[in-house]
Amino acid sequence: MKQFDCLIIGAGPCGIGAAIKLKEAGVNFAIIDGSTPGGKVNIAPRVDNYPGFKEIPGPDLAFKLFERLMNAGISITGDTIVSLEKDGDLFKATGEYDTYVSKCVLLACGTKERKLELPNEDRLFGHGLSYCALCDGHFFKDQVVAVIGGGNAALKEAIHLAHIVKKLYVIHRRNEFRGSNNLVEELKAMDNVEIITPYIPVEILGDENKLTGLVIQNRETEEKRTLVLDGLFPLVGQLPNTTFIKIDGILNEWGTIPVDKEMKSGVDGIYAGGDVLPRDIRQIYLAEHDGMVAAKSIINYLNK
Ligand SMILES: Cc1cc2nc3c(=O)[nH]c(=O)nc-3n(C[C@H](O)[C@H](O)[C@H](O)COP(=O)(O)OP(=O)(O)OC[C@H]3O[C@@H](n4cnc5c(N)ncnc54)[C@H](O)[C@@H]3O)c2cc1C
């Protein structure tokens, strides 16, 4: 068991922003992540609104964030937290490898991809079905692929895929996209892209080994269409990474974490920031900002 004054769970932009401030203040803390430092930035094909860069590939920016940690002399503890509980006046985070006890916690644990919740989805994951175009797009060079979704992340991943595949269908449940007009126009201008609205997926088709297609249905006319596919990327939103939190009073009914302007949750000593908050806009600079505000509040809390 390891003891700290503060635990940061998640080394995405929020956790990294906080870690740098806590280090400057000399706080005894650990920053824990079960995956690649930089969080979701690693899978953003193109970041075009991060201050200081006109445009930068997500993995390059994630590496720069990681370098900031290294330059500040901060190392990341590689572990996935499976449970966070109260332990007297302290908090106890149980990881897959170790247990961590601390006076306060910053939840910077972001989100994961929402599933379609259709039969065959889990079985065909990794066999033609993927939730990350940047990670898996290259497997579909010159093939036929569909993206489902209409937000900015889905549109960016679709543009990335359209440069690789022979034919790309973009399926969205509404006639209007939630994502920005620029991205929609960029997609529409690509010769190999067919946008299909207002359709929803109703059946994922596959043989024993591989995804083979998708049945979609028009929400207005109920007409069905079958698309023959090599690959499918459902990009229909995010769910908060909060199921490991076993303390009452932190989560709202959607599993996200409401906070006040100092990033304090409903439980004394628990702070949160970044994509795990209930908010419509999820952005790197917002997550970093939250991390820094949370760090300042944590320093005040520990000094009390
Ligand atoms: C395809 C795509 C494109 C995007 N494009 C842009 C863009 O152009 N501009 C922009 O500003 N934003 C963009 N975003 C959004 C941006 O990436 C996020 O807003 C930002 O990364 C949120 O930071 P975060 O620190 O809150 O969470 P994340 O980046 O999600 O980091 C959370 C971290 O917590 C870790 N974690 C979670 N649970 C646990 C646990 N139980 N134990 C240990 N570790 C855990 C995860 O492994 C992860 O590393 C994009 C996102 C996607 C998916």
The ligand as an SDF file (V2000), in Angstrom:
LIG
                    3D

 53 58  0  0  0  0  0  0  0  0999 V2000
  -11.3710   11.6110  -32.1200 C   0  0  0  0  0  0  0  0  0  0  0  0
  -11.2360   12.7600  -31.1580 C   0  0  0  0  0  0  0  0  0  0  0  0
  -10.8420   13.9910  -31.6270 C   0  0  0  0  0  0  0  0  0  0  0  0
  -10.6930   15.0750  -30.7320 C   0  0  0  0  0  0  0  0  0  0  0  0
  -10.2950   16.2820  -31.2510 N   0  0  0  0  0  0  0  0  0  0  0  0
  -10.1070   17.3230  -30.3960 C   0  0  0  0  0  0  0  0  0  0  0  0
   -9.6230   18.5840  -30.8840 C   0  0  0  0  0  0  0  0  0  0  0  0
   -9.3470   18.7670  -32.0690 O   0  0  0  0  0  0  0  0  0  0  0  0
   -9.4650   19.5980  -29.9650 N   0  0  0  0  0  0  0  0  0  0  0  0
   -9.7380   19.4450  -28.6350 C   0  0  0  0  0  0  0  0  0  0  0  0
   -9.5350   20.3920  -27.8690 O   0  0  0  0  0  0  0  0  0  0  0  0
  -10.2100   18.2750  -28.1650 N   0  0  0  0  0  0  0  0  0  0  0  0
  -10.4040   17.2110  -29.0020 C   0  0  0  0  0  0  0  0  0  0  0  0
  -10.8760   16.0140  -28.5150 N   0  0  0  0  0  0  0  0  0  0  0  0
  -11.3040   15.9480  -27.0950 C   0  0  0  0  0  0  0  0  0  0  0  0
  -10.1070   15.8360  -26.1340 C   0  0  0  0  0  0  0  0  0  0  0  0
   -9.2730   14.7540  -26.5410 O   0  0  0  0  0  0  0  0  0  0  0  0
  -10.6250   15.6540  -24.7130 C   0  0  0  0  0  0  0  0  0  0  0  0
  -11.4930   16.7150  -24.3980 O   0  0  0  0  0  0  0  0  0  0  0  0
   -9.5040   15.6090  -23.6850 C   0  0  0  0  0  0  0  0  0  0  0  0
   -8.5590   14.5990  -24.0060 O   0  0  0  0  0  0  0  0  0  0  0  0
  -10.0770   15.3760  -22.2800 C   0  0  0  0  0  0  0  0  0  0  0  0
   -9.0420   15.2820  -21.3590 O   0  0  0  0  0  0  0  0  0  0  0  0
   -9.2600   14.5450  -19.9480 P   0  0  0  0  0  0  0  0  0  0  0  0
   -7.9440   14.6500  -19.2650 O   0  0  0  0  0  0  0  0  0  0  0  0
  -10.4650   15.0490  -19.2890 O   0  0  0  0  0  0  0  0  0  0  0  0
   -9.6000   13.0320  -20.3050 O   0  0  0  0  0  0  0  0  0  0  0  0
   -8.8400   11.9360  -21.2290 P   0  0  0  0  0  0  0  0  0  0  0  0
   -8.0220   12.5940  -22.2770 O   0  0  0  0  0  0  0  0  0  0  0  0
   -9.9170   11.0110  -21.6380 O   0  0  0  0  0  0  0  0  0  0  0  0
   -7.8720   11.2230  -20.1930 O   0  0  0  0  0  0  0  0  0  0  0  0
   -8.3700   10.4110  -19.1490 C   0  0  0  0  0  0  0  0  0  0  0  0
   -7.2910    9.4220  -18.7510 C   0  0  0  0  0  0  0  0  0  0  0  0
   -7.7530    8.7040  -17.6020 O   0  0  0  0  0  0  0  0  0  0  0  0
   -7.3450    7.3510  -17.6900 C   0  0  0  0  0  0  0  0  0  0  0  0
   -8.2340    6.5440  -16.8690 N   0  0  0  0  0  0  0  0  0  0  0  0
   -9.5770    6.4200  -16.9780 C   0  0  0  0  0  0  0  0  0  0  0  0
  -10.0640    5.5990  -16.0280 N   0  0  0  0  0  0  0  0  0  0  0  0
   -8.9960    5.1920  -15.2950 C   0  0  0  0  0  0  0  0  0  0  0  0
   -8.8380    4.3150  -14.1850 C   0  0  0  0  0  0  0  0  0  0  0  0
   -9.8850    3.6960  -13.6450 N   0  0  0  0  0  0  0  0  0  0  0  0
   -7.6030    4.1090  -13.7000 N   0  0  0  0  0  0  0  0  0  0  0  0
   -6.5160    4.7130  -14.2360 C   0  0  0  0  0  0  0  0  0  0  0  0
   -6.6040    5.5540  -15.3010 N   0  0  0  0  0  0  0  0  0  0  0  0
   -7.8270    5.7840  -15.8210 C   0  0  0  0  0  0  0  0  0  0  0  0
   -7.4330    7.0380  -19.1740 C   0  0  0  0  0  0  0  0  0  0  0  0
   -6.5860    5.9540  -19.5140 O   0  0  0  0  0  0  0  0  0  0  0  0
   -6.9900    8.3640  -19.8080 C   0  0  0  0  0  0  0  0  0  0  0  0
   -5.5990    8.3700  -20.1030 O   0  0  0  0  0  0  0  0  0  0  0  0
  -10.9950   14.9110  -29.3540 C   0  0  0  0  0  0  0  0  0  0  0  0
  -11.3970   13.6470  -28.8830 C   0  0  0  0  0  0  0  0  0  0  0  0
  -11.5080   12.5850  -29.7640 C   0  0  0  0  0  0  0  0  0  0  0  0
  -11.9330   11.2300  -29.2440 C   0  0  0  0  0  0  0  0  0  0  0  0
  1  2  1  0
  2  3  1  0
  2 52  2  0
  3  4  2  0
  4  5  1  0
  4 50  1  0
  5  6  2  0
  6  7  1  0
  6 13  1  0
  7  8  2  0
  7  9  1  0
  9 10  1  0
 10 11  2  0
 10 12  1  0
 12 13  2  0
 13 14  1  0
 14 15  1  0
 14 50  1  0
 15 16  1  0
 16 17  1  0
 16 18  1  0
 18 19  1  0
 18 20  1  0
 20 21  1  0
 20 22  1  0
 22 23  1  0
 23 24  1  0
 24 25  2  0
 24 26  1  0
 24 27  1  0
 27 28  1  0
 28 29  2  0
 28 30  1  0
 28 31  1  0
 31 32  1  0
 32 33  1  0
 33 34  1  0
 33 48  1  0
 34 35  1  0
 35 36  1  0
 35 46  1  0
 36 37  1  0
 36 45  1  0
 37 38  2  0
 38 39  1  0
 39 40  1  0
 39 45  2  0
 40 41  1  0
 40 42  2  0
 42 43  1  0
 43 44  2  0
 44 45  1  0
 46 47  1  0
 46 48  1  0
 48 49  1  0
 50 51  2  0
 51 52  1  0
 52 53  1  0
M  END
$$$$
